[in-house]
């Protein structure tokens, strides 16, 4: 079973490159439900795999100018150490109680993602609170405290479950910082790459990584993240935000894992794909010069 891993990696890499979200939220459940991985092994493999392919995406976004380096630095001060605490706790829970506690935790996280996605969807259409701006964003002491606190909480969650490297970081940044969606995506991926190297090394030392599976996943995820990241600046801010909200909610649905969840995920993915295809068609038609305009210019 190799090409299945490559296609899975391509899907996840493309999703992360465009939105910054969906990596751990979808990859870990896929490894558990479709490939039969034990939860701890799935988490470790996903985290180290994410560290590698997100590094490629981080470099690409840095070249595109969609990374706020100072936010990344302050978040990493909290997320790096706390991710190792999460890894140790995950191993302890697995040894003491088995995978049952982790499954219950995944459901709680799933509901949180759905509620967060709904809230984010509402914020996309309600022009109140912090609004995105193209102007340079200078951090205050309050912003630095928020970054460290966000990093600590999200880093612990990443080490424990592999969920959160893009989902919660991206959501909170969108809610509290006046950055465009494209810059949120780039900053999120850049920070996630650094964080996942720390957590991934912890899982590798603990023996929670399937290196062969990780290698096959990378054959798809690296091209996916490099190609899709080029479209982040081209997609309108509101369309990109709708995509982020959709990924949040679908990730939550997948983690809850109720009867018929695969059909819900498939329907949501198809709907999102059709919506983006429709936007692409409208945008393409809008760029075509009208006949009367062409005649006038002549």
N, C-alpha and C positions, 0 to 999 in steps of 0.2 A: 504494500500500500504506500505508494510514493507520490503519484500524480495528484491524488486527493489532497495531500498535504500542500503541494505546490499551489493548487487552485484555492485552497483555504487561505494560504499566505497572501496570494494575489488579492483576494477579496478584502482581507483585513488591512493589508498595506494600502490599497487604494482608498479605503474608507478613512483611515487615519491620516493619510496625506492630504485629503480634502477637508476633513472636519476636525482633526486632532483627537477625535473620540472613537470609542468602539473597540479598541484593541483588546484590553484585558476583559472588558465587559462581555465580549462575544467569543474571543478565542478560548478562554478557559472553559466556558460551558460547552463549546464545540468539541474540545479535546475530551471532556468527560462523557458527554452524551453520545457523540457519534464515533469516537475512536476508543472508548473504554478505558481512559486513563484514570488512575487514582487521583483524588482531588489535589493532594499535595504535589504530586508529580506534574499534574497539569498546570498548577500555579507556577511552579518553578521553571518549567519549560517555557511557558508563555512569557514570564518576566524576562528571562535572559534573551529569548528570541526578540522581544520588544526592544530591549536595550540595543541590539545590533541594528535592526532595520530602522528604528527611530533615529539612530545616529545619522544615517544617510539622509533621512527627511529633515533632521535638524540642520545639517550643513546646507541643504538645498534652500530651506526657508531663511537661513541667515543670509545667503547670497541674494535672496529676493527682498531683503529688508523688512521681513515680517516678524522679527524677534525683538522683544523688549528685554535686553540683557540684564538690566538691574532687577527687574521683577524675578527673572529666572534665578539670579544669585541669591536674593533674600528668601525665596521659597525653598531653595535647595538647602539653606542653612537649617531649616526645620525638617525637611523631608528626608534628607540623607540618613541622619542618625535614627530617626523614628522608623524608617523602613526596616532597619536591622532588628529593631525591637519587635516589629510585626512578624518578621520571618521566624524569630525565636518562639514567639507565642503560637504561631501556626504549627510549628513542629511539636510543641508541648501539647496543644489541643489534640493533634492527630494521635500522639502516643497515649494520651490519657483517655480520650473519649471516642476515637475513631472519626469518621467523616460526617457523622450525624449532626454535630454542632456546626460544622462548616456549612452544611446544606441549609440549616435553619438561618444562619447568618446571611447566606446568599439571598434568601427570600426577603429578609428585611431590607437588604441593600437594594434589591430589585424594586420594592415598593417605593423606596426613597428616590430611585432614579426616575420612576414614572411620575411621581409628584413633582420632582424637579423639572422634568421635561415639560409637563403641563404649565408649570409656573413660568418657565422660560418661553414657552409658546405664547402665553398671554403677554409677557413683557415685550415680545417682538412687535406686537400690534398696539401696545399702550405706550405712548411717548412720555413717560414719567420717570423720575429718578435719574440715575447716571446714564448719559447718552454717549454713544461712540463719537470720537473725534479724530481727525487726521493730524491734529496739532501735537507737538511733542509733549509727552506726559512725564512730568518730574515728580518723583516720589517724595512724599512728606514722611515724617516719623510715624504717623498713623498708618500710612500705606505700608511701611516696612513691617510694622507689627502684624498687620493683616497678612502680609506675605509669609512671614515666619510661622504664624498660627495656622494658616492654610496649608503650608508645607508640612508641618508637624502632623496635623490630622490626616491629610491625604497620604503622606508617606507611610504612616502606620497602617492605613487601610490597604495600600498597595502591597506592602510586605506580607500582610495577613491573608489577602484574598486575590491579589493581582488586579482588582477592580479599583479604578479611581485615578490612574495615571493620567488619563485624559478627561474622564467624565466629570469628576467633581472639581478638579482644578479649572477646567475650562468653564464650567457653569459659574463658579464663584467669581472668577475673573470677569466674566461677562456682566455679572450683576454689580460689581463694586468698582471696576476700573473703566475709565472712559476710552476704551480701545476699540478699534474696528474689529469685526469678526475675523478678518484675515490675520490681523496681528495677534489676536487671541490664539488662533490655531498655531501660528508659528512659535509663539512664546511657549505655549503648552507642550508642543512636540519637543522643543529644545530642552525644556526642564525635564520632561519625562525621560528623555534619553539619558541624561545625567543620573536621575534618580534610579532608573531601572538597572543601570550598571551596578550600583551599590547593592540593591536588593537581589539582583540576579547573581552576583558573586556570593552573597550569603546562601542562596538556594543551591548554587553549584557546590559549595563546600559541604553543605548538608546532604548532598546526593539526591537532590530533588529535580534534576534536569536530565531529560532524554536528549542527548546531543545529536543523535542521528535524526530524530524527528525535527529538531530545531533547524538542522541544516536544510532539510527539504522544505520546511516552511519559508526559510529565507530565500529560496530560489524564486518564490512568487512574491513575497512581501517587499523585497528591496526594489524590484522594478515597479511594483504597484505604488509605493510611496513616492518614488522619484517622479513618476509620470503624473500622478494626481495632484501633487503639490504645485505643479505649474498652473493649475486652474484656479487656485485659491484666490488670486488677485483678480481674476476675470469674472468670477461669480459675484453678482450683486450682494451687498451686505445682508439684506433681508432674506434673500433666497438661501444664503449660507447659514443664517441663523435658523431658518426653518429646517434645514438639513441637520443641524446640531440637535435641535429639539427632537426630531424624529429618531436620531440615533440614541439619544438618552432614553426615550420611552421604549424602543425596541430592545435595548439592552436590559432594561428593567423587566420587561415581559419575559425575556429569555431566562433570566436568573430566577424568576418566580417558578417557572417550569410547571404550568398547569396543563390539564388535558387539552390537546389540540394546539399547544403553543407553537409548534412548527408551522402550522397553517397560518396562524396569526403573523408570525415573523415573515413568512413568504409573501403574504398579502401586503404587509407593510412595506417590504422591500420593493415589490413590484409597483406599488402606488408611488413610492418615492422616486423610483427610476422613471416612471411615466411622467411625473411632475417635472423632473429635471430635463427630460427629453422635450417636454412641451415648452419649458423655458428656453431651451437651446434653439428650438425652431422659431419661437417668437423673436428671440434676440437676433437670429440670423436674418429673418425677414425684415426686421427693423433696420438692419444695416444696409439693405439693398437700396440703391438710389431710385427714387420714383421717376417714371418716364418723363413727366412734365419738368422735373428738376433737371434731368439730363438735357432736355431740349433747350431749357432756358440757359444753361451753362454754355451750350453751343452757340 
